[in-house]
Amino acid sequence: MKLFYKPGACSMAAHLILNEAGATYSLEKVDTSAGLTETGAVYDETNPRGYVPALRFENGDVLTENVAILHWLGEQYPDFASDSAGKPLDRFRVLELLSFLSSELHKGFSPFFSGKQFSEADAADNLAKLKIRLGQFDALLAKGGDYLLGDSFSVADAYAFVILNWTNFIGVSLGDWPKTAAYVERIRARPAAQKTLQEEGLAA
């Protein structure tokens, strides 16, 4: 497998799971602005929509879209799609979490990376909406356990970590959400997360 990625982007979630699983894979960095990979290939030939992630298999097939790739990884490595009790609804709980992360939490960060200039009122509105989503995420942790499914790290945690890590790039503190702040640091301390950050050039 080859993962096409951009440092710190949502593709880092798949990268993290591949490291957690000890999978055999290679990486190819993408400059999405230039539309080129680090080898000089035209990235649109891999993903016509031009963004990451994309996962290319040995037979040449390519899977795109973060939720689809993470769901596929959960199917390949079931330990990352259920808790230790293997509850029947776990696969659907993971889809539920991935849907929220993709359509709500991830989307809440979009204005901050759009490159647009917002009025003071619009900027305040964007921040207020993001804080609502952060509060909703914090509430997911209220049930206890170290991770979103309880005590087992899942593909949803990998995605959540990547999104929440973006607060470091936009100057938003997680201090108002102590459970979430502790959750992010708990994941950051995992050896696979440290390896992933190092490989993407984002280690402290």
LUMVO-237867 format. One line per field, with one value per residue (C-alpha): residue number from 0; residue in one letter; x, y, z. Coordinates in Angstrom, 1 decimal. Example, Ala and Ser with C-alpha at 12.3 -4.5 7.8 and 13.67 -1.06 7.14 Angstrom:
BEGIN
i: 0, 1;
aa: a, s;
X: 12.3, 13.7;
Y: -4.5, -1.1;
Z: 7.8, 7.1;
***
This chain:
BEGIN
i: 0, 1, 2, 3, 4, 5, 6, 7, 8, 9, 10, 11, 12, 13, 14, 15, 16, 17, 18, 19, 20, 21, 22, 23, 24, 25, 26, 27, 28, 29, 30, 31, 32, 33, 34, 35, 36, 37, 38, 39, 40, 41, 42, 43, 44, 45, 46, 47, 48, 49, 50, 51, 52, 53, 54, 55, 56, 57, 58, 59, 60, 61, 62, 63, 64, 65, 66, 67, 68, 69, 70, 71, 72, 73, 74, 75, 76, 77, 78, 79, 80, 81, 82, 83, 84, 85, 86, 87, 88, 89, 90, 91, 92, 93, 94, 95, 96, 97, 98, 99, 100, 101, 102, 103, 104, 105, 106, 107, 108, 109, 110, 111, 112, 113, 114, 115, 116, 117, 118, 119, 120, 121, 122, 123, 124, 125, 126, 127, 128, 129, 130, 131, 132, 133, 134, 135, 136, 137, 138, 139, 140, 141, 142, 143, 144, 145, 146, 147, 148, 149, 150, 151, 152, 153, 154, 155, 156, 157, 158, 159, 160, 161, 162, 163, 164, 165, 166, 167, 168, 169, 170, 171, 172, 173, 174, 175, 176, 177, 178, 179, 180, 181, 182, 183, 184, 185, 186, 187, 188, 189, 190, 191, 192, 193, 194, 195, 196, 197, 198, 199, 200, 201, 202, 203;
aa: m, k, l, f, y, k, p, g, a, c, s, m, a, a, h, l, i, l, n, e, a, g, a, t, y, s, l, e, k, v, d, t, s, a, g, l, t, e, t, g, a, v, y, d, e, t, n, p, r, g, y, v, p, a, l, r, f, e, n, g, d, v, l, t, e, n, v, a, i, l, h, w, l, g, e, q, y, p, d, f, a, s, d, s, a, g, k, p, l, d, r, f, r, v, l, e, l, l, s, f, l, s, s, e, l, h, k, g, f, s, p, f, f, s, g, k, q, f, s, e, a, d, a, a, d, n, l, a, k, l, k, i, r, l, g, q, f, d, a, l, l, a, k, g, g, d, y, l, l, g, d, s, f, s, v, a, d, a, y, a, f, v, i, l, n, w, t, n, f, i, g, v, s, l, g, d, w, p, k, t, a, a, y, v, e, r, i, r, a, r, p, a, a, q, k, t, l, q, e, e, g, l, a, a;
X: 0.0, 1.0, -0.6, -0.6, -0.5, 0.0, 1.7, -0.8, -3.8, -6.6, -4.5, -2.5, -5.3, -4.8, -1.0, -1.4, -3.6, -1.1, 1.6, -0.6, -1.3, 2.3, 1.3, 3.6, 3.2, 5.0, 4.3, 4.2, 3.9, 1.6, 1.8, -1.9, -1.4, 0.9, -0.9, 2.3, 3.6, 7.2, 8.3, 7.0, 3.9, 0.6, -1.6, -4.8, -4.0, -4.3, -7.2, -8.9, -10.3, -6.8, -6.9, -5.6, -5.7, -5.5, -4.5, -3.1, -3.1, -0.6, -3.0, -3.3, -6.7, -7.0, -9.3, -10.0, -12.0, -10.9, -13.9, -13.9, -10.1, -10.5, -13.5, -11.5, -8.6, -11.1, -12.3, -8.7, -7.6, -10.7, -9.0, -9.3, -13.1, -14.3, -13.7, -12.3, -15.7, -16.5, -20.0, -22.4, -23.0, -19.3, -18.9, -21.8, -20.7, -17.4, -19.3, -21.4, -18.3, -16.6, -19.7, -19.7, -16.0, -16.1, -19.3, -19.2, -15.9, -13.7, -16.0, -15.8, -12.1, -12.6, -12.9, -9.6, -7.7, -9.7, -7.3, -10.3, -10.3, -13.3, -14.9, -14.5, -18.1, -17.8, -14.5, -16.2, -19.1, -16.7, -15.0, -18.3, -19.4, -16.1, -16.4, -19.9, -18.4, -15.6, -18.1, -20.0, -16.9, -16.0, -19.4, -18.5, -15.8, -18.1, -19.0, -15.5, -12.7, -9.6, -10.9, -14.2, -15.2, -14.1, -10.6, -9.8, -8.1, -10.0, -9.9, -12.2, -9.6, -7.0, -9.2, -10.2, -6.6, -5.7, -8.6, -8.1, -4.3, -5.3, -6.1, -2.3, -2.2, -5.1, -4.3, -7.4, -6.7, -8.4, -8.3, -12.1, -12.4, -10.1, -11.3, -10.5, -7.1, -6.1, -7.4, -5.3, -2.2, -3.0, -3.0, 0.0, 2.0, 1.3, 4.4, 2.6, 1.5, 5.0, 6.3, 3.6, 4.4, 8.1, 7.5, 5.4, 7.9, 5.6, 7.4, 8.2;
Y: 0.0, 3.6, 6.5, 9.8, 12.5, 16.1, 16.8, 17.4, 17.1, 14.6, 12.0, 11.7, 9.7, 6.8, 7.2, 6.9, 3.7, 2.1, 2.7, 1.4, -1.7, -2.3, -2.4, -2.5, 0.6, 3.5, 7.2, 9.8, 13.5, 15.7, 19.4, 20.0, 23.6, 22.6, 19.4, 17.4, 14.6, 14.6, 12.4, 14.9, 13.0, 14.8, 14.0, 14.4, 11.2, 9.5, 11.5, 13.8, 15.9, 16.8, 16.4, 13.9, 11.1, 8.5, 4.9, 3.0, -0.8, -3.2, -4.0, -0.3, 0.4, 3.7, 4.4, 8.1, 10.0, 9.9, 8.2, 5.5, 4.8, 4.8, 2.4, 0.1, 0.1, -0.7, -3.7, -4.8, -4.3, -5.0, -4.1, -0.5, -0.7, -2.1, -2.0, -4.9, -6.3, -6.5, -5.0, -5.7, -2.0, -1.0, -0.9, 1.4, 3.5, 4.0, 5.1, 7.4, 9.0, 9.3, 11.0, 13.5, 14.2, 14.6, 16.6, 18.7, 18.9, 18.9, 21.3, 23.7, 24.2, 24.8, 28.6, 28.9, 27.2, 28.7, 31.6, 34.0, 37.3, 37.5, 40.5, 40.8, 39.7, 36.7, 35.6, 35.7, 33.7, 31.1, 30.8, 30.5, 27.7, 25.9, 26.2, 24.6, 21.6, 21.3, 21.3, 18.5, 16.5, 17.0, 15.6, 12.4, 11.8, 12.2, 8.5, 7.7, 5.6, 6.8, 6.8, 7.3, 3.6, 3.3, 1.9, 0.8, 3.1, 3.2, 4.7, 7.4, 8.4, 8.7, 11.1, 13.1, 13.5, 15.0, 17.4, 18.5, 19.0, 21.7, 24.0, 24.4, 26.0, 28.5, 29.7, 28.1, 26.7, 23.5, 24.8, 25.2, 21.5, 19.7, 16.2, 16.9, 18.4, 15.4, 13.1, 14.8, 14.5, 10.8, 10.0, 12.2, 10.1, 6.8, 5.5, 5.2, 8.9, 9.9, 8.0, 9.5, 13.0, 12.4, 11.0, 14.0, 16.4, 17.6, 16.3, 18.9;
Z: 0.0, -0.6, 1.4, -0.3, 2.5, 3.4, 6.7, 9.5, 7.2, 7.8, 5.9, 9.2, 10.7, 8.2, 8.7, 12.4, 12.1, 9.7, 12.3, 15.1, 13.2, 12.2, 8.6, 5.6, 3.5, 1.9, 2.0, -0.8, 0.2, -1.8, -2.5, -3.0, -4.1, -6.9, -7.6, -7.5, -5.4, -4.0, -6.9, -9.4, -10.4, -11.2, -8.2, -10.1, -11.8, -8.4, -7.0, -9.6, -6.7, -5.8, -2.0, 0.5, 1.6, -1.1, -0.6, -3.5, -3.3, -4.9, -7.8, -8.7, -7.2, -5.3, -2.4, -1.5, 1.1, 4.7, 6.2, 3.5, 4.1, 7.9, 7.6, 5.3, 7.8, 10.6, 8.6, 7.9, 11.5, 13.6, 16.9, 15.7, 15.1, 18.3, 22.0, 24.0, 24.6, 20.9, 21.3, 18.3, 17.6, 17.6, 13.8, 13.6, 16.6, 14.7, 11.6, 13.8, 15.3, 11.9, 10.5, 13.3, 13.0, 9.3, 8.9, 12.0, 13.9, 10.8, 9.0, 12.0, 11.3, 7.5, 7.7, 9.5, 6.7, 3.8, 3.2, 3.1, 5.0, 7.3, 8.9, 12.6, 13.1, 10.8, 12.4, 15.8, 14.4, 13.0, 16.4, 18.2, 15.9, 16.4, 20.2, 20.0, 18.1, 20.6, 23.4, 21.7, 21.3, 24.9, 25.9, 24.0, 26.5, 29.5, 29.6, 30.8, 29.4, 27.7, 24.2, 22.3, 22.5, 26.1, 26.8, 23.2, 20.7, 17.4, 13.9, 15.2, 17.8, 15.1, 13.2, 16.2, 17.3, 13.9, 13.9, 17.5, 16.8, 14.4, 17.4, 17.7, 14.2, 14.7, 18.2, 19.9, 23.4, 24.6, 28.2, 28.3, 27.6, 30.0, 29.1, 25.5, 26.2, 28.3, 25.5, 22.9, 25.0, 25.8, 22.1, 21.4, 23.9, 22.1, 20.3, 17.0, 17.2, 18.0, 15.0, 12.8, 13.9, 13.3, 9.8, 8.9, 10.2, 13.0, 16.1, 18.7;
***
